[in-house]
Amino acid sequence: MSSLDIADAIKAIVTDDSFTMFVRDTPDSGSGGLSPVAKWVIVAVAVLVVLAIVGVVISHKCSKKKKRSTDAMERVITVPLHAAGLRADRFLLTHLGIPPSLLFKLLRVGSITLENKKRLNQAHRLEPQSKIHIPNHLVTAIDKQHPKMGKNKTVVVLPTLLETEALSVFQKPRGLACQGGSKVTLAVDTVLRQMDSSEATGYRLVHRLDRMTTGALVVARSRLAASALAMAFRDRRVEKRYVAVLQGVPHKPHGTIDYPLLNTGTKVVLDKNGKQAITRYRVLGTLGGNCAVVELDILTGRKHQIRAHCSGVLGCPLLGDTKYSTQANDTMYLHLHKICVPNVDISGNTVVSSAP
């Protein structure tokens, strides 16, 4: 009962006719006076009102304290929109930053649950805005055993576009290098090591995308698959289609660029003594008359091939490409939209994956 309910009840009592007759007009007090009994009744009612209000306040505080105590017993993770469709184990490995062996033990014994208290399966596909519950004592233990991992604030999730027994295709975000180095602490290969759930096998990069390039990234799921896929890339049996925004509009709406490229160490330049590089392009449309949206197929896989060909041959560098133009904008618009690779499992079917 709330304080308002108590006040209404008391008001009903004191306005009742029988109560009014009881507390007013007695022979000893004169007309309009209050009898001693009536005074004691009023005092008693006032005390009861105070006690009732105090009780309601204490009950409310206890209820809030109990809720805070319950909330403190567990950590609740809300699945972000970009993680929709990911496997639970892959998301948690990158989110928590803990060794795979520890995560799979927690999942196996049922320590991590969904919002309906149902045990979370490692292969469960996550839904956006769903809740994952982890007991707080486990979180504390994780922070003590893995302090560096627990304090890692940079969380990268690679959405899965396609998966077979032999390979996975992930969506690479802009700004993430494929391989780490002396000055690169976070890269695709480090994220893949966190996501890897098997000690016997492991994800292996078989091709690379530039740090500012987005789109489909093929990763082998075993050493054998990596060898077969590397051979497919080397033999040019992999088809890659990019979409880019160019600064400027090419004179011809479509064409083939066949011009050798030479890697100088700091930059790739046009050079007849370089390695063969072939790029097909097609203009899809223009933006404001100053930029063009183009579709590009590369028949060879040279470093910075698209960037060097568009800048050096078409005279239209990629929008935001500071290395091959004098632009100030450092957001490069190059996206690997579609990739076709020969599958290396027993089916032998070609795998086609598109990155929106």
C-alpha positions in Angstrom: 0.0 0.0 0.0 1.4 3.4 -0.9 1.3 6.6 1.2 -1.5 7.9 -1.0 -3.7 4.9 -0.3 -3.1 5.3 3.5 -4.0 9.0 3.3 -7.3 8.2 1.4 -8.2 5.5 4.0 -7.7 7.9 6.9 -9.6 10.6 5.2 -12.6 8.3 4.7 -12.5 7.4 8.5 -12.3 11.0 9.8 -15.1 12.2 7.5 -17.4 9.4 8.4 -20.5 10.8 10.3 -20.2 8.4 13.3 -16.5 9.4 13.8 -17.5 13.1 13.6 -20.2 12.7 16.2 -17.8 10.7 18.4 -15.0 13.4 18.6 -17.2 16.5 18.9 -19.7 18.0 21.4 -19.5 16.2 24.7 -21.1 17.5 28.0 -17.7 18.2 29.5 -16.2 20.2 26.7 -19.1 22.4 25.6 -20.4 23.0 22.1 -17.8 22.6 19.4 -15.1 21.2 21.8 -13.2 17.9 21.7 -13.5 15.3 24.4 -10.3 13.8 25.9 -11.0 10.5 24.3 -11.3 12.2 20.9 -8.0 14.0 21.4 -6.3 10.6 22.1 -7.9 9.1 19.0 -6.6 11.9 16.8 -3.1 11.6 18.3 -3.2 7.8 17.7 -4.3 8.2 14.1 -1.5 10.7 13.5 1.0 8.3 14.9 -0.3 5.5 12.7 -0.1 7.8 9.6 3.5 8.6 10.3 4.4 4.9 10.9 2.6 3.9 7.7 4.5 6.4 5.6 7.8 5.5 7.2 7.1 1.8 6.4 6.3 2.6 2.8 9.6 4.5 2.4 11.6 1.8 4.0 9.9 -0.9 1.8 10.7 1.1 -1.3 14.3 1.6 -0.4 14.7 -2.1 0.3 13.1 -3.0 -3.0 15.6 -0.7 -4.9 18.5 -2.1 -2.9 17.4 -5.7 -3.7 17.2 -4.8 -7.4 20.7 -3.3 -7.3 22.0 -6.4 -5.5 20.5 -8.6 -8.3 22.0 -6.4 -11.0 25.4 -6.5 -9.3 25.4 -10.3 -9.4 25.7 -10.5 -13.2 27.0 -8.6 -16.2 24.4 -8.1 -19.0 25.8 -7.7 -22.6 23.4 -6.3 -25.2 24.1 -7.6 -28.7 24.8 -4.6 -31.0 23.2 -4.4 -34.4 26.4 -5.0 -36.3 26.8 -8.4 -34.5 23.4 -9.8 -35.6 23.8 -13.3 -37.1 27.2 -13.9 -35.5 27.9 -17.1 -33.7 27.8 -16.6 -29.9 31.4 -17.9 -29.4 32.9 -15.6 -31.9 31.2 -12.5 -30.5 32.1 -13.3 -26.9 35.7 -14.1 -27.7 36.2 -10.7 -29.1 34.0 -8.9 -26.6 35.4 -10.5 -23.5 39.0 -10.9 -24.8 39.5 -14.2 -23.0 41.2 -17.5 -24.2 39.0 -19.8 -26.3 39.5 -22.7 -23.8 38.1 -20.6 -21.0 35.1 -19.4 -22.9 34.2 -22.9 -24.1 34.4 -24.2 -20.6 32.0 -21.5 -19.4 29.6 -22.3 -22.2 29.9 -26.0 -21.7 28.9 -25.9 -18.0 26.1 -23.4 -18.7 27.5 -20.4 -16.9 26.6 -18.0 -19.7 22.9 -17.7 -20.5 20.4 -15.8 -22.5 17.8 -13.4 -21.0 15.3 -16.3 -20.6 17.9 -18.1 -18.5 18.4 -20.7 -21.3 21.9 -22.0 -21.6 23.8 -20.3 -24.4 25.1 -22.6 -27.1 28.4 -21.7 -28.8 26.9 -22.0 -32.3 23.8 -19.9 -31.4 23.3 -17.1 -34.0 22.8 -13.8 -32.1 19.8 -11.6 -32.6 20.2 -7.8 -32.4 19.5 -6.2 -29.0 19.2 -9.6 -27.3 20.7 -10.0 -23.8 23.6 -12.3 -22.7 24.0 -12.8 -18.9 27.3 -13.6 -17.3 27.6 -14.1 -13.5 29.6 -11.3 -11.9 31.9 -13.6 -9.9 33.0 -15.1 -13.3 33.7 -11.6 -14.6 35.8 -10.8 -11.5 37.7 -14.0 -11.9 38.4 -13.3 -15.5 39.7 -9.8 -14.8 42.0 -11.2 -12.1 43.4 -14.1 -14.3 43.6 -12.1 -17.5 43.9 -8.4 -16.5 45.3 -7.2 -19.8 42.6 -9.0 -21.7 39.9 -7.7 -19.4 41.0 -4.1 -19.8 41.2 -4.3 -23.6 38.7 -1.6 -24.7 39.0 -2.2 -28.4 36.5 -4.7 -29.5 36.3 -5.7 -33.2 33.7 -8.1 -34.5 34.0 -9.4 -38.1 30.5 -10.2 -39.4 30.3 -13.6 -41.2 29.1 -13.4 -44.8 29.5 -17.0 -45.7 30.9 -20.2 -44.1 31.7 -23.7 -45.4 33.8 -26.5 -43.9 36.9 -25.2 -45.7 36.6 -21.4 -45.6 34.8 -18.4 -44.1 34.1 -15.0 -45.7 34.1 -12.1 -43.3 33.1 -8.4 -43.8 36.3 -6.4 -43.2 35.7 -2.9 -41.8 37.5 0.3 -42.9 40.7 1.2 -40.9 41.6 -2.4 -39.9 44.9 -3.7 -41.3 44.9 -7.4 -42.3 48.3 -8.1 -40.7 49.8 -6.7 -37.5 53.3 -5.3 -37.3 55.6 -3.3 -35.0 53.3 -0.3 -35.1 50.0 -2.2 -35.6 48.6 -3.8 -32.5 45.2 -4.6 -33.8 44.7 -6.3 -37.1 42.5 -9.0 -38.8 45.0 -11.7 -38.0 44.9 -10.9 -34.2 41.1 -10.8 -34.3 41.0 -14.2 -36.0 43.3 -15.7 -33.3 40.8 -14.5 -30.7 37.9 -16.0 -32.7 39.5 -19.3 -33.4 37.8 -22.1 -31.4 40.1 -25.0 -32.3 43.7 -25.7 -31.3 44.1 -28.3 -34.0 43.0 -26.0 -36.8 42.9 -22.3 -37.2 41.9 -19.4 -39.4 44.5 -18.4 -42.0 44.6 -15.4 -44.3 44.9 -16.3 -47.9 44.7 -12.8 -49.4 44.7 -9.2 -48.1 42.8 -6.0 -48.4 44.3 -2.6 -47.8 43.7 -1.0 -44.4 41.2 1.5 -45.7 39.5 -1.0 -48.1 36.2 -2.7 -46.9 34.4 -5.8 -48.1 34.6 -9.6 -48.4 37.7 -11.2 -46.9 38.3 -15.0 -47.5 39.9 -16.9 -44.7 40.9 -20.6 -44.8 39.7 -22.7 -41.9 42.6 -25.3 -42.0 46.2 -25.6 -43.2 45.1 -27.8 -46.1 42.4 -25.3 -47.2 44.9 -22.5 -46.9 47.3 -24.2 -49.3 44.5 -24.9 -51.8 43.1 -21.4 -51.7 46.6 -19.8 -52.0 47.1 -21.8 -55.2 43.7 -20.7 -56.5 44.7 -17.0 -56.0 48.1 -17.6 -57.5 46.6 -19.3 -60.6 44.0 -16.5 -61.0 41.0 -18.7 -60.5 39.5 -16.3 -58.1 37.2 -13.5 -59.4 37.0 -10.3 -57.5 34.7 -7.4 -58.2 35.2 -4.0 -56.5 33.0 -0.9 -56.3 34.8 2.4 -55.9 34.2 6.1 -56.0 36.6 8.1 -58.1 37.6 11.7 -58.0 36.7 12.7 -61.5 34.9 10.9 -64.3 36.7 8.6 -66.8 36.6 9.7 -70.5 35.3 6.2 -71.5 32.4 4.6 -69.7 34.1 1.3 -69.7 37.4 -0.3 -70.7 40.3 -2.5 -69.8 43.6 -1.3 -68.3 46.6 -3.4 -69.2 49.6 -1.7 -67.8 52.5 -3.2 -65.8 53.1 -2.1 -62.2 56.3 -1.8 -60.2 56.5 -1.8 -56.4 59.1 0.8 -55.4 58.8 -0.1 -51.7 56.9 3.1 -50.8 54.5 3.3 -53.7 53.4 1.3 -56.8 54.1 3.1 -60.1 53.4 2.5 -63.8 56.4 0.9 -65.3 56.8 -1.2 -68.5 59.4 -3.3 -66.8 57.1 -4.1 -63.9 54.7 -7.0 -63.4 51.6 -7.5 -65.6 48.5 -5.9 -64.2 45.0 -6.0 -65.8 41.9 -4.2 -64.6 38.5 -3.9 -66.2 36.2 -1.0 -65.2 32.7 0.2 -65.9 31.2 3.5 -64.9 27.9 2.9 -63.0 27.0 6.5 -62.4 28.2 9.9 -61.4 27.9 12.0 -58.2 27.4 15.7 -58.7 29.3 15.5 -62.0 32.7 15.5 -60.2 32.9 11.9 -59.0 32.1 8.6 -60.6 30.9 5.3 -59.1 32.7 2.5 -60.9 32.7 -1.3 -60.9 36.2 -2.9 -61.2 37.3 -6.5 -61.9 40.9 -7.3 -61.4 42.4 -10.1 -63.5 45.7 -9.9 -61.6 46.3 -9.3 -57.9 49.1 -6.8 -57.7 49.5 -4.6 -54.7 47.6 -1.3 -55.0 46.6 -2.3 -58.5 43.2 -0.5 -58.6 44.6 2.6 -56.9 47.6 2.9 -59.2 45.6 2.1 -62.4 42.8 4.6 -61.6 45.2 7.3 -60.7 47.9 6.8 -63.3 45.9 5.6 -66.3 42.4 7.0 -65.9 43.6 10.1 -64.2 40.9 9.6 -61.6 42.3 8.6 -58.3 40.1 6.9 -55.7 38.2 9.5 -53.6 40.0 9.8 -50.3 43.2 8.1 -51.5 45.9 10.3 -50.0 48.8 8.1 -51.3 48.0 8.3 -55.0 46.5 11.9 -55.0 46.8 15.2 -53.3 43.4 14.9 -51.6 43.0 15.9 -47.9 40.2 13.5 -47.2 41.6 10.3 -45.7 38.5 8.1 -46.1 39.1 6.0 -49.2 36.1 4.6 -51.0 37.0 1.1 -52.2 34.9 -1.9 -51.4 35.3 -5.6 -52.4 31.7 -6.2 -53.3 31.8 -9.8 -54.7 34.3 -12.7 -54.7 34.1 -16.1 -56.4 36.5 -18.8 -55.2 36.7 -22.5 -56.0 35.6 -24.3 -52.9 38.2 -26.7 -51.6 35.8 -29.1 -49.8 34.6 -32.4 -51.3 31.7 -30.7 -53.2 34.1 -28.8 -55.5 31.4 -26.1 -56.1 32.3 -22.5 -56.6 31.7 -20.2 -53.6 30.2 -16.8 -54.4 30.0 -14.2 -51.6 28.8 -10.6 -51.8 29.5 -7.9 -49.2 26.8 -5.2 -49.0 
